[in-house]
Amino acid sequence: MEFLPIFMDVRGKNCLVVGGGEAAAAKAALLLKAGAWVSVVAPSLCASFDHLLEEDRLAHETQPFSRQAMDGMSLVFAASHEEGVNAQVSEAARAANLPVNVVDEPKLCTFIMPSIIDRSPVLVAVSTGGASPVLARLLRARLETLIPGAYGRLAGLAAAFRDKVKAKFSAPASRRIFWEKALQGPVSEFVFAGKEREASALLDAMLEASDDAAPPGEVYLVGAGPGNPDLLTFRALRLMQQADVVVYDHLVAAPVLEMARRDAARIYVGKESANHTMPQEDINHLLVRLAKEGKRVLRLKGGDPFIFGRGGEEIETLASFGVAFQVVPGITAASGVAAYAGIPLTHRDHAHSCVFVTGHLKDGTMDLDWSALARPDQTVVIYMGLLGLPVLCRELIGHGLPGATPAAIVQQGTTAHQRVVVGTLESLPALTAAAKLHPPTLIIVGSVVTLHEKLSWFAPGPDGEGDEEGAEEDRSAA
C-alpha cells in the first residue's frame, strides 16, 4: 500500500486550484460539491467554469501563481497546462506542509484522487496509486453497475436509526450484529424497491423484538484454499467479513488474510516444521474460549480444513463443549495447485485413481504404505513432503516404481510466486535442491506429470499477476 486511503472533511475550508482548463474545472467542481471554499488561480478559465462561477464559494484570481496564494489554504490542486507552474505549486505546498495533488504527475503529489462512486452518504473510492487512472475508471464503471443508487437511501435510513440502535444495545458487538442482519435482509430490499416507509417500520419491529443479551459465540471453520484469493468461496468471504477474531496458520496466504475484516483481532497459531507456535490441543481450547466469550471466531486454514488440516479434531472439541460451528470447504492444494500447474490428477490415458498422503517426516522417516503408493496407473499427491523428498523418491523406487516415473514439485501453487520443477523419481530431489524451493510445496507423482508441458497455462506476469503464457518452471531433460 503506497497511499493511505482517507476521506477528508473540507466543508467550510479554503482550497486552492491552480489552472483554468477542464481538469482544473473538474477539481473545483468536486471541492464545491464537498462544501469547500475554492480559490482558482489562472489567467483565464475554460467554458466548464461558467456554471461554477455562479457559486458564491468560488473566487477567481487572474494573476500568476505565487506562494502567497497558499496562505490560509487547507488543500491544493495543481492543474495548469504549464509543467513548470505545476512543479512550483507542488514545491510550495510541500514547503507549507499542505496536501497537494498535481494532475497526471504522481511524483509531484502528496495525495492522489481516486475514481469515485457517489451514493452519498456512501462513497466508494478506487485508486491504482497513480499507476493507471484509466484502469481505475474501468473498475469504477464496473462497480457502478454493482452498487445501486438506493444504497445512499439505505445509508440515510441507517443514520436515522443509529441513536435508537445505540440506546438499545450496550455492546458494540451486539450493535454490529444487528446491523449486519438488518442491512442484508428485507430492510434493504424494501429500500431498493422504493418502499422506505415499510423499511423503516420493519427496522422498528426488528429493534423492538431484539434484546440486549450478549450474542452467542460461534466458530467458522473456513478453508482458505491453496493461496490465490480468487479461489475463495462466496460463503468463505462473507464469514471472513463478519468475524470478530481470526485464528490462522502459516499456510494462509497474506492476500487471503487481507480479505478478512480489517478490525478483527488476529491470532497466529501456525505449525511449521520444528516450530509449533501452539500445540493442536491448545488451539482447540483457544477456539472454545473465544467462542464462550461471545466472539465470532474465524478459524482460517490453508486448503481444505478436512484434508490434512486437522479440522475434524477442532470441531470435535467444539462439539464436546457445546460451541456452535459451521464448516466452509476450501479448494484443497491437490486440486488447486495441480490445476494451476497444468497437471490433471486423473486422465483416462494416464491414471484411474488418485491418492493423497502427507509426507511429513517423523524422526527422519516416513511411515507410509509404500506398496499401495507404488501401484501403476495412479497419481500420488504428497502434502508437506519437501524435507522428505529424497526418502519419498527412494522408497517409491524401492517398492517397484521405475526411477523414470514422472514427478513434479510445485512451490506456492496458484499464486504469483508459483514455481514448477519437473523431473523423475530419480532426478527430482537434485532438481529441487538446485532450485532452492521452500514451503509450501506439493509433490505429484505419476504419468499425468508428462501433460504439464502441453497443458501448462498459468504463470506469474511481470506485475506479479498470473497470465496464460506458460508456467515459470525448471524442467529436466527427463
ChimeraX attribute file (.defattr): number of C-alpha atoms within 10 A of each C-alpha:
attribute: neighborCount
match mode: 1-to-1
recipient: residues
	/A:1	6
	/A:2	6
	/A:3	12
	/A:4	9
	/A:5	14
	/A:6	8
	/A:7	8
	/A:8	8
	/A:9	10
	/A:10	17
	/A:11	13
	/A:12	13
	/A:13	16
	/A:14	21
	/A:15	22
	/A:16	27
	/A:17	27
	/A:18	28
	/A:19	27
	/A:20	24
	/A:21	18
	/A:22	16
	/A:23	19
	/A:24	26
	/A:25	23
	/A:26	14
	/A:27	22
	/A:28	27
	/A:29	19
	/A:30	12
	/A:31	23
	/A:32	20
	/A:33	11
	/A:34	15
	/A:35	16
	/A:36	23
	/A:37	21
	/A:38	26
	/A:39	21
	/A:40	24
	/A:41	24
	/A:42	20
	/A:43	14
	/A:44	15
	/A:45	19
	/A:46	13
	/A:47	12
	/A:48	16
	/A:49	20
	/A:50	11
	/A:51	9
	/A:52	16
	/A:53	13
	/A:54	10
	/A:55	12
	/A:56	9
	/A:57	16
	/A:58	21
	/A:59	15
	/A:60	17
	/A:61	14
	/A:62	12
	/A:63	11
	/A:64	12
	/A:65	19
	/A:66	12
	/A:67	13
	/A:68	8
	/A:69	20
	/A:70	20
	/A:71	10
	/A:72	11
	/A:73	18
	/A:74	17
	/A:75	22
	/A:76	26
	/A:77	27
	/A:78	30
	/A:79	27
	/A:80	23
	/A:81	15
	/A:82	10
	/A:83	13
	/A:84	10
	/A:85	18
	/A:86	23
	/A:87	18
	/A:88	16
	/A:89	28
	/A:90	24
	/A:91	16
	/A:92	18
	/A:93	24
	/A:94	15
	/A:95	10
	/A:96	13
	/A:97	12
	/A:98	16
	/A:99	17
	/A:100	24
	/A:101	26
	/A:102	25
	/A:103	20
	/A:104	16
	/A:105	15
	/A:106	14
	/A:107	12
	/A:108	20
	/A:109	23
	/A:110	16
	/A:111	20
	/A:112	23
	/A:113	18
	/A:114	18
	/A:115	20
	/A:116	17
	/A:117	18
	/A:118	15
	/A:119	18
	/A:120	14
	/A:121	13
	/A:122	14
	/A:123	12
	/A:124	16
	/A:125	15
	/A:126	19
	/A:127	20
	/A:128	19
	/A:129	17
	/A:130	20
	/A:131	11
	/A:132	11
	/A:133	17
	/A:134	12
	/A:135	15
	/A:136	20
	/A:137	18
	/A:138	13
	/A:139	15
	/A:140	20
	/A:141	14
	/A:142	11
	/A:143	15
	/A:144	16
	/A:145	9
	/A:146	9
	/A:147	14
	/A:148	11
	/A:149	16
	/A:150	17
	/A:151	19
	/A:152	18
	/A:153	19
	/A:154	23
	/A:155	16
	/A:156	15
	/A:157	19
	/A:158	17
	/A:159	12
	/A:160	12
	/A:161	14
	/A:162	14
	/A:163	10
	/A:164	12
	/A:165	19
	/A:166	13
	/A:167	11
	/A:168	16
	/A:169	19
	/A:170	13
	/A:171	14
	/A:172	10
	/A:173	15
	/A:174	21
	/A:175	17
	/A:176	14
	/A:177	12
	/A:178	17
	/A:179	14
	/A:180	12
	/A:181	12
	/A:182	18
	/A:183	15
	/A:184	10
	/A:185	10
	/A:186	15
	/A:187	22
	/A:188	21
	/A:189	16
	/A:190	17
	/A:191	20
	/A:192	17
	/A:193	10
	/A:194	13
	/A:195	13
	/A:196	18
	/A:197	12
	/A:198	14
	/A:199	22
	/A:200	18
	/A:201	12
	/A:202	16
	/A:203	21
	/A:204	14
	/A:205	11
	/A:206	15
	/A:207	17
	/A:208	10
	/A:209	8
	/A:210	11
	/A:211	12
	/A:212	12
	/A:213	10
	/A:214	14
	/A:215	16
	/A:216	14
	/A:217	19
	/A:218	23
	/A:219	25
	/A:220	22
	/A:221	27
	/A:222	29
	/A:223	27
	/A:224	32
	/A:225	30
	/A:226	29
	/A:227	28
	/A:228	20
	/A:229	20
	/A:230	11
	/A:231	15
	/A:232	21
	/A:233	17
	/A:234	10
	/A:235	11
	/A:236	21
	/A:237	17
	/A:238	13
	/A:239	19
	/A:240	28
	/A:241	15
	/A:242	18
	/A:243	22
	/A:244	21
	/A:245	23
	/A:246	22
	/A:247	19
	/A:248	21
	/A:249	19
	/A:250	16
	/A:251	20
	/A:252	21
	/A:253	20
	/A:254	12
	/A:255	13
	/A:256	21
	/A:257	18
	/A:258	11
	/A:259	14
	/A:260	23
	/A:261	19
	/A:262	14
	/A:263	10
	/A:264	17
	/A:265	12
	/A:266	16
	/A:267	12
	/A:268	12
	/A:269	18
	/A:270	20
	/A:271	15
	/A:272	14
	/A:273	11
	/A:274	6
	/A:275	8
	/A:276	11
	/A:277	14
	/A:278	13
	/A:279	11
	/A:280	16
	/A:281	11
	/A:282	11
	/A:283	17
	/A:284	17
	/A:285	15
	/A:286	15
	/A:287	25
	/A:288	25
	/A:289	16
	/A:290	17
	/A:291	21
	/A:292	17
	/A:293	13
	/A:294	16
	/A:295	20
	/A:296	27
	/A:297	26
	/A:298	27
	/A:299	25
	/A:300	26
	/A:301	27
	/A:302	25
	/A:303	27
	/A:304	25
	/A:305	25
	/A:306	19
	/A:307	21
	/A:308	16
	/A:309	16
	/A:310	13
	/A:311	19
	/A:312	15
	/A:313	13
	/A:314	20
	/A:315	22
	/A:316	13
	/A:317	16
	/A:318	21
	/A:319	12
	/A:320	9
	/A:321	13
	/A:322	11
	/A:323	19
	/A:324	17
	/A:325	17
	/A:326	11
	/A:327	18
	/A:328	18
	/A:329	21
	/A:330	24
	/A:331	21
	/A:332	22
	/A:333	25
	/A:334	24
	/A:335	17
	/A:336	19
	/A:337	28
	/A:338	24
	/A:339	19
	/A:340	23
	/A:341	31
	/A:342	22
	/A:343	23
	/A:344	19
	/A:345	25
	/A:346	17
	/A:347	16
	/A:348	9
	/A:349	9
	/A:350	19
	/A:351	18
	/A:352	13
	/A:353	14
	/A:354	16
	/A:355	15
	/A:356	15
	/A:357	16
	/A:358	16
	/A:359	23
	/A:360	19
	/A:361	18
	/A:362	9
	/A:363	6
	/A:364	9
	/A:365	12
	/A:366	17
	/A:367	10
	/A:368	13
	/A:369	10
	/A:370	16
	/A:371	13
	/A:372	11
	/A:373	22
	/A:374	21
	/A:375	15
	/A:376	17
	/A:377	18
	/A:378	21
	/A:379	27
	/A:380	22
	/A:381	26
	/A:382	23
	/A:383	20
	/A:384	20
	/A:385	23
	/A:386	25
	/A:387	16
	/A:388	17
	/A:389	23
	/A:390	17
	/A:391	16
	/A:392	22
	/A:393	21
	/A:394	15
	/A:395	19
	/A:396	21
	/A:397	17
	/A:398	14
	/A:399	15
	/A:400	14
	/A:401	19
	/A:402	15
	/A:403	16
	/A:404	14
	/A:405	21
	/A:406	22
	/A:407	27
	/A:408	29
	/A:409	30
	/A:410	26
	/A:411	20
	/A:412	23
	/A:413	27
	/A:414	27
	/A:415	23
	/A:416	20
	/A:417	15
	/A:418	21
	/A:419	23
	/A:420	27
	/A:421	21
	/A:422	27
	/A:423	25
	/A:424	22
	/A:425	25
	/A:426	19
	/A:427	20
	/A:428	24
	/A:429	23
	/A:430	13
	/A:431	20
	/A:432	22
	/A:433	12
	/A:434	10
	/A:435	14
	/A:436	8
	/A:437	18
	/A:438	13
	/A:439	16
	/A:440	19
	/A:441	21
	/A:442	24
	/A:443	25
	/A:444	25
	/A:445	26
	/A:446	26
	/A:447	22
	/A:448	24
	/A:449	26
	/A:450	20
	/A:451	16
	/A:452	21
	/A:453	16
	/A:454	10
	/A:455	17
	/A:456	20
	/A:457	18
	/A:458	23
	/A:459	26
	/A:460	20
	/A:461	15
	/A:462	9
	/A:463	7
	/A:464	11
	/A:465	12
	/A:466	20
	/A:467	14
	/A:468	11
	/A:469	12
	/A:470	18
	/A:471	23
	/A:472	19
	/A:473	18
	/A:474	16
	/A:475	14
	/A:476	12
	/A:477	7
	/A:478	14
